[in-house]
Amino acid sequence: MTKYLLKAGITFLCVILGYFFIMHGDIVLDSVRRSLLLCANGLIPSLFCFMVLTAFLSATEIGDLLSKLFYPVTFLLHLPKEAGIAVFMSLLGGYPIGTKIVHDLYKQKKITAPICQQLLLYCCCPAPSFVIITVGCTFLHNQVLGLLLYLSQVCSALVLGWITGIYYALRCPAERQRCKLPVSKHHDSYGAALVNSVAFSSTALVPMCGSVVFFGAISAILHEFPVLSQYSSILSAFLEITTGCVELSSSSSPFALSYLSFFLAFGGLSVLFQRMQLLEDIPYSVRIMFLGRVLHGALAAGFTNLFLHLIPLPLAVFGPDAVPVSIYDINTPLITLCLIGMCSICLSTFPLPSQNK
């Protein structure tokens, strides 16, 4: 019964979307144009080269060397040393890189099914080039904020990995060590690895750009509903992260950066669907993977709030792209009174001009 209700609901949703795509064709066309420009000017330039580089490193012997160098971290995360490359590259290569490496490690029998499930919880981070350059410099006009957001993603991923590592180590220690089959040491040649990395990165960017275009059109339609317009940025980020980052970056909410950090870690439904496509026949649970995205986002938002209170941020006051920043600190009234008091003391120290009679 539930299966038929799900099919009926999806069919009804498709009919509704088709109706709005036809009746609001001008809005949809304008959104598609803007989304294509966003992909051409921001998404592809910031991701493609970095994806090729990380995919190339993970497919060669250099990946094994990086796994050994990353062993202290994998030890803290309760992972075998072979999994170090997945954790390391997921922090650098973007959302699909970590998932692809976990898939390859399982197929090569280097990791067991419980470790595969554990890695899929947090080996899905935005690329530093996307967070720092596209989100920080382009959307927020502040590179330091981009660095802060990326630092939040890294810290939250490692903390989530540490927590889940302890949980899986206590829950299924035997299953984690069950796979002891001989591991193939074969690697592609550097030329073949480079060609395959370019092909994979190109193939991975196509569904990314398609998701930006499609969900961008849906976000444009959501703006037409007064009830949903105030939540359109959050809904957009929940569906697709690039369009959501654009809208959240221009939001005047004092919690906009926390929302932005949460959804950068969450990735949106489009990233979840892309990961499911990459995993193919790998044993995994969509429900647990979705829960991992939520926990990762919550930790990232918490780290962002912490860093905002600990790290002073330079603000562009007189620049052409300067955006007013709202300060939501409970100590602001006290600081304001202190400044007024110091200004009054300063003015009182100046001698009064003598009056000529």
C-alpha positions as CSV (number, residue, x, y, z in Angstrom):
1,M,0.0,0.0,0.0
2,T,2.8,2.4,0.9
3,K,4.5,1.7,-2.4
4,Y,1.4,2.7,-4.4
5,L,0.9,5.8,-2.3
6,L,4.5,6.8,-3.0
7,K,4.1,6.3,-6.8
8,A,0.8,8.3,-6.7
9,G,2.5,11.1,-4.8
10,I,5.5,11.3,-7.2
11,T,3.1,11.3,-10.2
12,F,1.0,14.1,-8.6
13,L,4.2,16.1,-7.9
14,C,5.4,15.7,-11.5
15,V,2.0,16.8,-12.8
16,I,2.1,19.9,-10.6
17,L,5.7,20.7,-11.7
18,G,4.8,20.3,-15.3
19,Y,1.8,22.7,-14.9
20,F,4.0,25.4,-13.4
21,F,6.8,24.9,-15.9
22,I,4.2,25.6,-18.6
23,M,2.3,28.4,-16.9
24,H,5.4,30.2,-15.6
25,G,7.6,29.5,-18.6
26,D,9.2,32.9,-18.6
27,I,10.4,32.5,-15.0
28,V,11.7,29.0,-15.7
29,L,13.6,30.2,-18.8
30,D,15.2,33.0,-16.9
31,S,16.2,30.7,-14.0
32,V,17.7,28.2,-16.5
33,R,19.8,30.9,-18.0
34,R,21.0,32.1,-14.6
35,S,21.8,28.5,-13.5
36,L,23.8,27.9,-16.7
37,L,25.8,31.0,-16.1
38,L,26.4,30.0,-12.5
39,C,27.7,26.6,-13.6
40,A,30.0,28.2,-16.2
41,N,31.3,31.0,-14.0
42,G,31.5,29.3,-10.6
43,L,30.8,25.6,-10.3
44,I,32.9,24.2,-13.2
45,P,36.0,26.5,-12.8
46,S,36.2,25.9,-9.1
47,L,35.7,22.1,-9.1
48,F,37.0,20.5,-12.3
49,C,40.7,20.8,-11.9
50,F,40.6,19.9,-8.3
51,M,38.5,16.8,-9.0
52,V,40.9,15.7,-11.7
53,L,43.8,16.1,-9.3
54,T,42.3,14.2,-6.4
55,A,41.0,11.4,-8.6
56,F,44.4,11.0,-10.2
57,L,46.2,10.8,-6.9
58,S,43.8,8.2,-5.5
59,A,44.1,6.0,-8.6
60,T,47.9,5.7,-8.5
61,E,50.5,4.5,-6.1
62,I,50.6,8.0,-4.6
63,G,47.3,7.2,-3.0
64,D,48.7,4.3,-1.1
65,L,51.5,6.6,0.1
66,L,49.0,9.2,1.2
67,S,47.1,6.6,3.1
68,K,50.2,5.6,5.1
69,L,50.9,9.3,5.9
70,F,47.3,9.8,7.0
71,Y,47.5,6.7,9.3
72,P,47.5,8.7,12.6
73,V,44.1,10.1,11.6
74,T,42.7,6.8,10.5
75,F,43.9,5.3,13.8
76,L,41.9,7.9,15.7
77,L,38.9,7.2,13.5
78,H,39.1,3.4,14.1
79,L,39.8,2.7,10.5
80,P,42.3,0.5,8.7
81,K,45.2,2.3,7.0
82,E,43.8,1.5,3.5
83,A,40.8,3.8,4.3
84,G,43.1,6.9,4.8
85,I,42.9,7.8,1.1
86,A,39.1,8.0,1.2
87,V,39.1,10.3,4.2
88,F,41.9,12.5,2.9
89,M,40.5,12.9,-0.6
90,S,37.0,13.4,0.5
91,L,38.2,16.6,2.3
92,L,39.8,17.9,-0.8
93,G,38.0,16.6,-3.9
94,G,34.4,17.5,-3.4
95,Y,31.2,15.5,-2.8
96,P,31.5,12.6,-5.3
97,I,35.2,11.9,-4.8
98,G,35.0,10.4,-1.4
99,T,32.0,8.2,-2.4
100,K,33.8,6.9,-5.5
101,I,37.0,6.0,-3.5
102,V,34.9,4.2,-0.9
103,H,33.2,2.3,-3.7
104,D,36.6,1.3,-5.3
105,L,38.1,0.3,-1.9
106,Y,35.1,-2.0,-1.2
107,K,35.3,-3.5,-4.7
108,Q,39.0,-4.1,-4.3
109,K,38.2,-5.9,-1.0
110,K,40.4,-3.4,1.0
111,I,37.6,-2.6,3.4
112,T,34.7,-4.5,4.9
113,A,31.0,-3.6,4.6
114,P,30.7,-2.0,8.1
115,I,33.7,0.2,7.4
116,C,32.2,1.1,4.1
117,Q,29.0,2.1,5.8
118,Q,31.0,4.1,8.4
119,L,33.0,6.0,5.7
120,L,29.8,6.9,3.8
121,L,28.6,8.8,6.8
122,Y,31.2,11.5,6.6
123,C,33.4,11.0,3.4
124,C,31.2,13.6,1.6
125,C,32.6,17.2,1.9
126,P,32.5,20.2,-0.4
127,A,35.8,20.9,-2.1
128,P,37.9,23.7,-0.6
129,S,38.0,25.5,-4.0
130,F,34.2,25.6,-4.0
131,V,33.8,26.8,-0.4
132,I,36.6,29.3,-0.4
133,I,36.5,30.6,-3.9
134,T,32.9,30.3,-5.1
135,V,31.1,30.7,-1.8
136,G,33.6,32.8,0.1
137,C,35.0,35.2,-2.5
138,T,32.1,35.2,-5.1
139,F,29.0,34.9,-3.0
140,L,30.0,36.3,0.4
141,H,32.8,38.7,-0.9
142,N,34.9,37.6,2.0
143,Q,37.7,35.0,1.6
144,V,38.1,34.7,5.4
145,L,34.5,33.6,5.7
146,G,35.1,31.0,3.0
147,L,38.1,29.7,5.0
148,L,36.1,29.6,8.2
149,L,33.3,27.7,6.5
150,Y,35.7,25.1,5.0
151,L,37.4,24.7,8.4
152,S,34.0,24.0,9.9
153,Q,33.4,21.3,7.3
154,V,36.7,19.6,8.0
155,C,36.4,19.7,11.8
156,S,32.8,18.4,11.7
157,A,33.7,15.5,9.4
158,L,36.6,14.4,11.6
159,V,34.5,14.7,14.8
160,L,31.7,12.7,13.2
161,G,34.2,10.1,12.0
162,W,35.7,9.8,15.5
163,I,32.2,9.3,17.1
164,T,31.0,6.8,14.5
165,G,34.3,5.0,14.6
166,I,33.9,4.3,18.3
167,Y,30.2,3.3,17.7
168,Y,31.0,0.8,14.9
169,A,34.1,-0.5,16.8
170,L,31.9,-1.4,19.8
171,R,28.9,-2.6,17.8
172,C,30.5,-4.9,15.3
173,P,34.2,-5.6,16.0
174,A,34.1,-9.0,14.4
175,E,32.4,-7.9,11.2
176,R,35.0,-5.1,10.8
177,Q,37.8,-7.7,10.7
178,R,36.1,-10.5,8.8
179,C,37.4,-9.5,5.3
180,K,41.0,-10.8,5.1
181,L,41.1,-11.6,1.4
182,P,44.3,-10.9,-0.6
183,V,44.4,-7.3,-1.9
184,S,45.4,-6.5,-5.4
185,K,48.4,-4.1,-5.6
186,H,47.8,-3.3,-9.3
187,H,47.5,0.4,-10.2
188,D,46.8,2.1,-13.5
189,S,49.7,3.7,-15.2
190,Y,50.0,7.5,-14.8
191,G,48.7,8.1,-18.3
192,A,45.7,5.9,-17.9
193,A,45.0,7.3,-14.4
194,L,45.1,10.8,-15.8
195,V,42.7,10.0,-18.7
196,N,40.3,8.1,-16.3
197,S,40.4,11.0,-13.8
198,V,39.5,13.5,-16.5
199,A,36.7,11.3,-17.8
200,F,35.3,10.7,-14.3
201,S,35.5,14.4,-13.4
202,S,33.8,15.4,-16.6
203,T,31.1,12.8,-16.1
204,A,30.5,13.8,-12.5
205,L,30.1,17.5,-13.4
206,V,27.3,16.8,-15.9
207,P,24.8,15.6,-13.3
208,M,25.9,18.4,-10.9
209,C,25.2,21.1,-13.5
210,G,22.0,19.4,-14.4
211,S,20.9,19.4,-10.8
212,V,21.8,23.1,-10.5
213,V,19.6,23.9,-13.6
214,F,16.6,21.7,-12.6
215,F,16.4,22.6,-9.0
216,G,17.1,26.2,-9.8
217,A,13.9,26.2,-11.8
218,I,12.0,24.7,-8.9
219,S,13.5,27.3,-6.6
220,A,12.3,30.1,-8.9
221,I,8.8,28.6,-8.8
222,L,8.9,28.5,-5.0
223,H,9.4,32.2,-5.0
224,E,6.0,32.7,-6.6
225,F,4.2,31.3,-3.5
226,P,4.0,33.9,-0.7
227,V,3.8,31.2,2.0
228,L,7.0,29.5,0.8
229,S,8.9,32.6,-0.4
230,Q,10.4,33.3,3.1
231,Y,11.7,29.8,3.3
232,S,12.8,29.5,-0.4
233,S,16.5,29.8,0.4
234,I,16.4,26.9,2.9
235,L,14.2,24.8,0.5
236,S,16.6,25.6,-2.3
237,A,19.6,24.5,-0.3
238,F,17.8,21.4,0.8
239,L,17.3,20.4,-2.8
240,E,20.5,21.6,-4.4
241,I,23.5,23.2,-2.7
242,T,24.8,25.6,-5.4
243,T,21.6,27.5,-5.9
244,G,21.0,27.4,-2.1
245,C,24.4,28.9,-1.4
246,V,23.5,31.8,-3.7
247,E,20.3,32.5,-1.9
248,L,21.6,32.0,1.6
249,S,24.6,34.2,0.9
250,S,22.3,37.1,0.1
251,S,20.0,36.5,3.1
252,S,19.7,39.1,5.9
253,S,19.1,36.5,8.6
254,P,21.6,36.6,11.5
255,F,21.8,32.8,11.2
256,A,22.5,32.8,7.5
257,L,26.1,31.6,7.9
258,S,25.0,28.8,10.2
259,Y,22.4,27.7,7.7
260,L,25.0,28.0,4.9
261,S,27.5,25.8,6.9
262,F,24.8,23.2,7.6
263,F,23.7,22.8,4.0
264,L,27.3,22.8,2.7
265,A,27.9,19.7,4.9
266,F,24.5,18.3,4.1
267,G,24.9,18.7,0.3
268,G,21.3,18.7,-0.6
269,L,19.1,15.9,-2.1
270,S,20.9,16.2,-5.5
271,V,24.2,15.2,-3.9
272,L,22.5,12.3,-2.1
273,F,21.0,11.0,-5.4
274,Q,24.4,11.3,-7.1
275,R,26.1,9.3,-4.4
276,M,23.4,6.6,-4.7
277,Q,24.2,6.4,-8.4
278,L,27.9,6.1,-7.8
279,L,27.5,3.3,-5.2
280,E,25.6,0.9,-7.5
281,D,25.7,-2.5,-5.8
282,I,27.6,-1.5,-2.7
283,P,25.8,-2.4,0.5
284,Y,24.6,0.7,2.2
285,S,21.5,2.2,3.9
286,V,20.0,5.4,2.5
287,R,18.4,6.1,5.8
288,I,21.7,5.9,7.7
289,M,23.5,7.9,5.0
290,F,20.9,10.6,5.2
291,L,21.2,10.7,9.0
292,G,25.0,11.1,8.6
293,R,24.4,14.1,6.4
294,V,22.1,15.7,9.0
295,L,24.6,15.0,11.8
296,H,27.5,16.4,9.7
297,G,25.5,19.5,9.0
298,A,24.6,20.1,12.6
299,L,28.2,19.7,13.7
300,A,29.4,22.1,10.9
301,A,26.8,24.7,12.0
302,G,28.0,24.4,15.5
303,F,31.7,24.8,14.6
304,T,30.8,27.9,12.4
305,N,29.1,29.6,15.4
306,L,32.1,28.8,17.6
307,F,34.6,30.1,15.1
308,L,32.6,33.3,14.5
309,H,33.0,34.1,18.2
310,L,36.6,33.1,18.5
311,I,38.1,34.5,15.2
312,P,37.8,38.3,14.5
313,L,36.8,38.8,10.8
314,P,38.0,41.7,8.7
315,L,35.0,43.5,7.1
316,A,35.1,45.6,3.9
317,V,33.5,48.8,4.9
318,F,34.1,51.2,2.0
319,G,34.5,48.7,-0.9
320,P,32.0,48.7,-3.8
321,D,30.9,45.2,-2.9
322,A,30.6,45.8,0.8
323,V,27.5,44.3,2.4
324,P,26.2,45.5,5.8
325,V,26.8,42.8,8.4
326,S,24.5,42.4,11.3
327,I,26.2,41.8,14.7
328,Y,24.3,39.5,16.9
329,D,26.4,39.5,20.0
330,I,24.8,39.8,23.5
331,N,27.7,42.1,24.5
332,T,27.1,44.6,21.8
333,P,25.0,47.1,24.0
334,L,27.7,47.1,26.7
335,I,30.4,47.7,24.1
336,T,28.4,50.5,22.6
337,L,28.0,52.2,26.0
338,C,31.7,51.9,26.6
339,L,32.5,53.5,23.3
340,I,30.1,56.4,24.0
341,G,31.7,56.8,27.4
342,M,35.3,56.9,26.1
343,C,34.3,59.4,23.4
344,S,32.7,61.6,26.1
345,I,35.9,61.5,28.2
346,C,38.0,62.2,25.1
347,L,35.9,65.3,24.2
348,S,35.9,66.6,27.8
349,T,39.7,66.7,27.8
350,F,39.8,69.3,25.0
351,P,40.0,72.9,26.4
352,L,37.1,75.2,25.6
353,P,37.8,78.0,23.2
354,S,38.3,81.4,24.9
355,Q,35.6,83.9,24.3
356,N,36.7,87.5,23.4
357,K,34.6,90.1,25.1
